[in-house]
Amino acid sequence: MIVIDASLVAGVLLGESEVGDAMDQVAREARGGLVAPDLIAIEVASAVISGRRTAPRQRGKSKAMKVAGSFAALPSGEVWSELMRRFALIDLSLEPMSGGTRLERAFEIAELARVSIYDAIYLSLASELRAPIATLDSAMVGAARAIGLRAVPGGS
């Protein structure tokens, strides 16, 4: 089992070519499946909204163009449905994170590892499950290592 963060899932859903090698490594190691906090849907939606806003101004940027090509043409009211349709294509278990010890542990990790509460929520789940964290975020990799977790890809 691997806890996967929004940087990888957004890359997959938005068709970013640079996530391919990372996802290959994650797939090789995810024997027990992929899991994420339920927060991931909101984080990925935020990436889509940002891409829709910046795509018209950044025509030469690859990420903005991919978002433009896949989501920008949709009416606003259809974006969430399309995002959820794509989410369903990924074999991903979502874990609730509100309340209780999971969120308390996330606060501890946020302060200890000096990361946002968003990142700490992923790290808290990985810690609880004793699972590696899959991310493209170098700050998250450093924080994972600081609390004794392995990061994939490239984690040791």
C-alpha contacts under 8 A as a table, 3 or more apart, distances in Angstrom:
res1	aa1	res2	aa2	distance
1	M	29	E	7.76
1	M	30	A	5.05
1	M	31	R	5.80
1	M	32	G	3.91
1	M	33	G	4.80
1	M	34	L	5.76
1	M	35	V	7.14
1	M	131	A	6.11
1	M	132	P	7.68
2	I	26	V	7.68
2	I	29	E	7.64
2	I	30	A	5.56
2	I	32	G	7.34
2	I	33	G	6.51
2	I	34	L	5.14
2	I	35	V	6.21
2	I	126	A	7.59
2	I	131	A	5.47
2	I	132	P	5.34
2	I	133	I	5.93
2	I	134	A	6.63
3	V	34	L	5.91
3	V	35	V	4.82
3	V	36	A	5.36
3	V	122	Y	7.10
3	V	125	L	7.30
3	V	126	A	5.71
3	V	131	A	6.52
3	V	132	P	6.28
3	V	133	I	4.83
3	V	134	A	6.04
4	I	8	L	6.99
4	I	9	V	7.38
4	I	34	L	6.46
4	I	35	V	6.20
4	I	36	A	5.59
4	I	122	Y	7.78
4	I	133	I	5.83
4	I	134	A	4.62
4	I	135	T	6.39
5	D	8	L	6.00
5	D	9	V	6.59
5	D	36	A	6.64
5	D	40	I	6.93
5	D	122	Y	6.70
5	D	133	I	7.41
5	D	134	A	6.21
5	D	135	T	5.55
6	A	9	V	5.01
6	A	10	A	5.59
6	A	40	I	5.63
6	A	43	E	6.24
6	A	44	V	5.90
6	A	135	T	7.67
7	S	10	A	5.45
7	S	11	G	6.20
7	S	135	T	6.12
7	S	136	L	5.86
7	S	137	D	6.88
8	L	11	G	5.05
8	L	12	V	6.25
8	L	19	V	6.58
8	L	23	M	7.47
8	L	134	A	7.48
8	L	135	T	5.99
8	L	136	L	6.39
9	V	12	V	5.09
9	V	13	L	6.12
9	V	44	V	7.30
10	A	13	L	5.14
10	A	14	L	5.84
10	A	44	V	5.35
10	A	47	A	7.07
11	G	14	L	5.22
11	G	15	G	5.92
11	G	16	E	4.94
11	G	17	S	7.81
11	G	18	E	7.88
11	G	19	V	5.99
12	V	15	G	5.14
12	V	16	E	6.22
12	V	19	V	6.79
12	V	20	G	7.97
13	L	16	E	7.89
13	L	83	L	7.79
13	L	86	R	6.34
13	L	87	F	7.32
14	L	66	K	6.38
14	L	67	V	6.11
14	L	70	S	6.96
15	G	66	K	6.77
16	E	19	V	6.09
16	E	20	G	7.83
16	E	63	K	6.90
16	E	66	K	7.04
17	S	20	G	5.72
18	E	21	D	7.08
18	E	22	A	7.96
19	V	22	A	5.28
19	V	23	M	6.03
20	G	23	M	5.22
20	G	24	D	6.18
21	D	24	D	5.05
21	D	25	Q	6.46
22	A	25	Q	5.27
22	A	26	V	6.28
22	A	136	L	7.93
22	A	152	V	7.77
22	A	153	P	5.64
23	M	26	V	4.83
23	M	27	A	5.94
24	D	27	A	5.13
24	D	28	R	6.31
25	Q	28	R	5.17
25	Q	29	E	6.42
25	Q	152	V	7.47
25	Q	153	P	6.27
26	V	29	E	5.23
26	V	30	A	5.84
26	V	134	A	6.85
26	V	152	V	6.63
26	V	153	P	6.78
27	A	30	A	5.23
27	A	31	R	7.80
28	R	31	R	7.33
30	A	33	G	5.06
30	A	34	L	6.35
33	G	91	D	7.40
33	G	92	L	7.14
33	G	93	S	7.90
34	L	91	D	6.81
34	L	92	L	5.02
34	L	93	S	6.26
35	V	92	L	5.43
35	V	93	S	4.61
35	V	94	L	5.82
35	V	95	E	7.15
36	A	39	L	7.89
36	A	40	I	6.63
36	A	92	L	7.14
36	A	93	S	6.38
36	A	94	L	5.11
36	A	95	E	6.08
36	A	122	Y	6.93
36	A	125	L	7.68
37	P	40	I	5.96
37	P	94	L	5.41
37	P	95	E	4.68
37	P	96	P	5.94
37	P	97	M	6.04
37	P	121	I	7.15
37	P	122	Y	6.36
37	P	125	L	7.10
38	D	41	A	6.31
38	D	94	L	5.06
38	D	95	E	5.42
38	D	96	P	5.36
38	D	97	M	6.66
39	L	42	I	5.54
39	L	43	E	6.45
39	L	96	P	7.99
39	L	97	M	7.53
39	L	118	Y	7.98
40	I	43	E	5.01
40	I	44	V	6.06
41	A	44	V	5.29
41	A	45	A	6.10
42	I	45	A	4.96
42	I	46	S	6.14
43	E	46	S	5.03
43	E	47	A	6.48
44	V	47	A	5.06
44	V	48	V	6.38
45	A	48	V	5.05
45	A	49	I	6.22
45	A	80	W	7.38
45	A	83	L	7.33
46	S	49	I	5.08
46	S	50	S	6.13
47	A	50	S	5.12
47	A	51	G	6.11
48	V	51	G	5.04
48	V	52	R	6.15
48	V	67	V	6.63
48	V	71	F	7.36
49	I	52	R	5.06
49	I	53	R	6.27
50	S	53	R	5.15
50	S	54	T	6.18
51	G	54	T	5.21
51	G	55	A	5.61
51	G	63	K	7.48
51	G	64	A	5.33
51	G	67	V	5.42
51	G	68	A	6.95
52	R	55	A	5.49
52	R	56	P	7.68
52	R	64	A	7.52
52	R	67	V	6.37
52	R	68	A	6.12
52	R	71	F	6.99
52	R	72	A	5.33
53	R	56	P	7.02
54	T	57	R	5.38
54	T	58	Q	6.03
54	T	64	A	6.41
55	A	58	Q	5.18
55	A	59	R	6.02
55	A	64	A	4.51
55	A	65	M	5.96
55	A	67	V	6.99
55	A	68	A	5.56
55	A	72	A	7.79
56	P	59	R	6.01
56	P	68	A	7.75
58	Q	61	K	5.53
58	Q	64	A	6.40
58	Q	65	M	7.71
59	R	62	S	7.95
59	R	64	A	6.91
59	R	65	M	6.14
60	G	64	A	7.99
60	G	65	M	7.27
61	K	64	A	5.51
61	K	65	M	6.17
62	S	65	M	5.09
62	S	66	K	6.22
63	K	66	K	5.17
63	K	67	V	6.32
64	A	67	V	5.19
64	A	68	A	6.00
65	M	68	A	4.83
65	M	69	G	5.94
66	K	69	G	5.04
66	K	70	S	6.13
67	V	70	S	5.23
67	V	71	F	5.51
67	V	72	A	6.38
68	A	71	F	5.61
68	A	72	A	4.33
68	A	73	A	6.94
69	G	72	A	6.24
69	G	73	A	7.11
70	S	73	A	7.21
71	F	74	L	5.52
71	F	79	V	6.70
72	A	75	P	7.87
74	L	77	G	8.00
74	L	78	E	6.19
74	L	79	V	6.26
75	P	78	E	5.55
75	P	79	V	6.78
76	S	79	V	5.47
77	G	80	W	7.02
77	G	81	S	7.98
78	E	81	S	5.37
78	E	82	E	6.24
79	V	82	E	5.19
79	V	83	L	6.08
80	W	83	L	5.00
80	W	84	M	6.13
81	S	84	M	5.13
81	S	85	R	6.10
82	E	85	R	4.95
82	E	86	R	6.27
83	L	86	R	5.19
83	L	87	F	6.11
84	M	87	F	4.81
84	M	88	A	6.19
85	R	88	A	5.29
85	R	89	L	6.94
86	R	89	L	5.29
86	R	90	I	7.25
87	F	90	I	5.58
88	A	91	D	7.15
97	M	102	R	6.17
97	M	103	L	6.24
97	M	121	I	7.37
98	S	102	R	7.55
98	S	103	L	6.24
99	G	102	R	6.91
99	G	103	L	5.59
99	G	104	E	7.64
100	G	103	L	5.89
100	G	104	E	6.51
101	T	104	E	4.85
101	T	105	R	5.93
102	R	105	R	5.23
102	R	106	A	6.24
102	R	121	I	7.70
102	R	124	S	6.44
102	R	125	L	7.03
102	R	128	E	7.98
103	L	106	A	4.87
103	L	107	F	6.35
103	L	121	I	6.93
103	L	124	S	7.75
104	E	107	F	5.23
104	E	108	E	6.51
105	R	108	E	5.03
105	R	109	I	6.18
105	R	124	S	5.94
106	A	109	I	5.05
106	A	110	A	6.04
106	A	117	I	6.57
106	A	120	A	4.89
106	A	121	I	4.99
106	A	123	L	7.23
106	A	124	S	5.09
107	F	110	A	5.07
107	F	111	E	6.42
107	F	117	I	6.51
107	F	120	A	7.03
108	E	111	E	5.42
108	E	112	L	6.06
109	I	112	L	4.94
109	I	113	A	5.63
109	I	114	R	7.61
109	I	115	V	7.70
109	I	120	A	5.64
109	I	123	L	7.47
109	I	124	S	6.99
109	I	147	I	7.86
110	A	113	A	5.55
110	A	114	R	5.32
110	A	115	V	4.91
110	A	116	S	5.82
110	A	117	I	5.50
110	A	119	D	7.63
110	A	120	A	5.13
111	E	114	R	5.06
111	E	115	V	7.01
113	A	143	A	5.25
113	A	146	A	6.53
113	A	147	I	7.28
114	R	143	A	7.61
115	V	119	D	6.22
115	V	120	A	6.38
115	V	139	A	7.73
115	V	140	M	7.62
115	V	143	A	7.15
116	S	119	D	5.34
116	S	120	A	6.17
117	I	120	A	4.80
117	I	121	I	6.09
118	Y	121	I	5.33
118	Y	122	Y	7.03
119	D	122	Y	5.42
119	D	123	L	6.41
119	D	140	M	6.72
120	A	123	L	4.87
120	A	124	S	5.84
121	I	124	S	5.04
121	I	125	L	6.32
122	Y	125	L	5.27
122	Y	126	A	6.28
122	Y	133	I	7.70
123	L	126	A	5.02
123	L	127	S	6.01
123	L	133	I	7.14
123	L	144	A	6.62
124	S	127	S	5.06
124	S	128	E	6.15
125	L	128	E	5.11
125	L	129	L	6.15
126	A	129	L	5.17
126	A	130	R	5.69
126	A	131	A	4.95
126	A	132	P	6.17
126	A	133	I	6.16
126	A	149	L	7.65
127	S	130	R	4.93
127	S	131	A	6.55
127	S	149	L	7.00
128	E	131	A	7.83
130	R	149	L	7.82
131	A	149	L	7.49
131	A	150	R	7.72
132	P	149	L	6.00
132	P	150	R	4.80
132	P	151	A	5.49
132	P	152	V	6.68
133	I	144	A	7.41
133	I	149	L	7.30
133	I	150	R	6.42
133	I	151	A	4.86
133	I	152	V	5.97
134	A	151	A	5.77
134	A	152	V	4.50
134	A	153	P	6.28
135	T	138	S	7.86
135	T	140	M	7.08
135	T	141	V	7.12
135	T	151	A	7.08
135	T	152	V	6.41
135	T	153	P	6.99
136	L	141	V	7.96
136	L	153	P	7.58
137	D	140	M	5.27
137	D	141	V	6.42
138	S	141	V	4.94
138	S	142	G	6.30
139	A	142	G	5.14
139	A	143	A	6.19
140	M	143	A	4.99
140	M	144	A	5.99
141	V	144	A	5.13
141	V	145	R	6.30
141	V	150	R	7.98
141	V	151	A	5.62
141	V	155	G	7.37
142	G	145	R	5.21
142	G	146	A	6.17
143	A	146	A	4.93
143	A	147	I	6.51
144	A	147	I	5.45
144	A	148	G	6.25
144	A	149	L	4.82
144	A	150	R	6.42
144	A	151	A	6.50
145	R	148	G	4.94
145	R	149	L	5.18
145	R	150	R	6.20
145	R	151	A	7.29
146	A	149	L	7.50
150	R	155	G	5.58
150	R	156	S	6.00
151	A	154	G	6.75
151	A	155	G	4.15
151	A	156	S	6.85
152	V	155	G	4.87
